[in-house]
Amino acid sequence: MRDFNPAYAGTPPWDIGRPQKEIMRLAEAGEIQGIVLDVGCGTGENVLYLAGLGYEAWGIDRAATAIEKAKAKAAQRGLKANFLVADALDLQRLGRTFDTVIDTGLFHVFSDEERPLFADSLATVLRPGGTYYMLCFSEREPGSWGPRRVTQAEIRATFSQGWRINAIRQATFEINQPGEARAWLSSITRLEESS
Ligand SMILES: C[S@@+](CC[C@H](N)C(=O)[O-])C[C@H]1O[C@@H](n2cnc3c(N)ncnc32)[C@H](O)[C@@H]1O
């Protein structure tokens, strides 16, 4: 499991200093509802954007350096947001649930073995009927720079039981270097226990 703390000593390529535009589109479309958790939130731009819109917004990341930066930004901008150092593979430890979970760039860092563990962990904090929006690099992104590419089939396999895939659509992942990466934006709802 990679330690991302050293990356946050500087500004990593994914840390664009603003929310991902796909997240802004979701919020503008009214897709993000209720209390929101950003898993693997990095330095918190998505969380701070949503907090600025009036959402109760939470962000967790395993990298303490990223969470320190996120907290500093919240204080600087006078925004109320909740940032915690936590493991996305053990979300039950948060001891609470959320209506919506967002993810820009976390799922695509997981190994094959970690993917089902993450889906199980996610199910402990997303209320039944709540939706997980996930932005990841897609296999349509050429070259080998950056994170591993994820296929639609891999997303469907990970969330095949206890989840409904509402949509997986072509999207872009913004980076702080020239160009944008080809991505998938998935909308995945946690099913009620009996469904
Ligand atoms: C590519 S970065 C994306 C960060 C952020 N979402 C953004 O868009 O700027 C992936 C993030 O996932 C975090 N991460 C990786 N594994 C994690 C885990 N098991 N639990 C929580 N965070 C994790 C890393 O520390 C890193 O901040």
PDBQT file of the ligand as one rigid body, heavy atoms in Angstrom, charges set to zero:
ROOT
HETATM    1  C1  LIG A 201      -4.797  10.447  -6.545  1.00  0.00    +0.000 C 
HETATM    2  S1  LIG A 201      -4.997  11.058  -4.909  1.00  0.00    +0.000 S 
HETATM    3  C2  LIG A 201      -6.544  11.968  -5.075  1.00  0.00    +0.000 C 
HETATM    4  C3  LIG A 201      -6.770  12.950  -3.953  1.00  0.00    +0.000 C 
HETATM    5  C4  LIG A 201      -8.030  13.771  -4.044  1.00  0.00    +0.000 C 
HETATM    6  N1  LIG A 201      -9.219  12.976  -4.142  1.00  0.00    +0.000 N 
HETATM    7  C5  LIG A 201      -7.969  14.756  -5.178  1.00  0.00    +0.000 C 
HETATM    8  O1  LIG A 201      -8.763  14.625  -6.140  1.00  0.00    +0.000 OA
HETATM    9  O2  LIG A 201      -7.135  15.675  -5.102  1.00  0.00    +0.000 OA
HETATM   10  C6  LIG A 201      -5.454   9.612  -3.985  1.00  0.00    +0.000 C 
HETATM   11  C7  LIG A 201      -5.663   9.906  -2.513  1.00  0.00    +0.000 C 
HETATM   12  O3  LIG A 201      -6.142   8.717  -1.878  1.00  0.00    +0.000 OA
HETATM   13  C8  LIG A 201      -5.520   8.635  -0.617  1.00  0.00    +0.000 C 
HETATM   14  N2  LIG A 201      -5.562   7.219  -0.192  1.00  0.00    +0.000 N 
HETATM   15  C9  LIG A 201      -4.947   6.151  -0.759  1.00  0.00    +0.000 A 
HETATM   16  N3  LIG A 201      -5.261   5.023  -0.094  1.00  0.00    +0.000 NA
HETATM   17  C10 LIG A 201      -6.115   5.384   0.908  1.00  0.00    +0.000 A 
HETATM   18  C11 LIG A 201      -6.800   4.674   1.920  1.00  0.00    +0.000 A 
HETATM   19  N4  LIG A 201      -6.678   3.344   2.068  1.00  0.00    +0.000 N 
HETATM   20  N5  LIG A 201      -7.591   5.383   2.759  1.00  0.00    +0.000 NA
HETATM   21  C12 LIG A 201      -7.735   6.705   2.650  1.00  0.00    +0.000 A 
HETATM   22  N6  LIG A 201      -7.106   7.438   1.707  1.00  0.00    +0.000 NA
HETATM   23  C13 LIG A 201      -6.304   6.781   0.843  1.00  0.00    +0.000 A 
HETATM   24  C14 LIG A 201      -4.106   9.147  -0.825  1.00  0.00    +0.000 C 
HETATM   25  O4  LIG A 201      -3.500   9.544   0.377  1.00  0.00    +0.000 OA
HETATM   26  C15 LIG A 201      -4.386  10.305  -1.789  1.00  0.00    +0.000 C 
HETATM   27  O5  LIG A 201      -4.623  11.502  -1.092  1.00  0.00    +0.000 OA
ENDROOT
TORSDOF 0
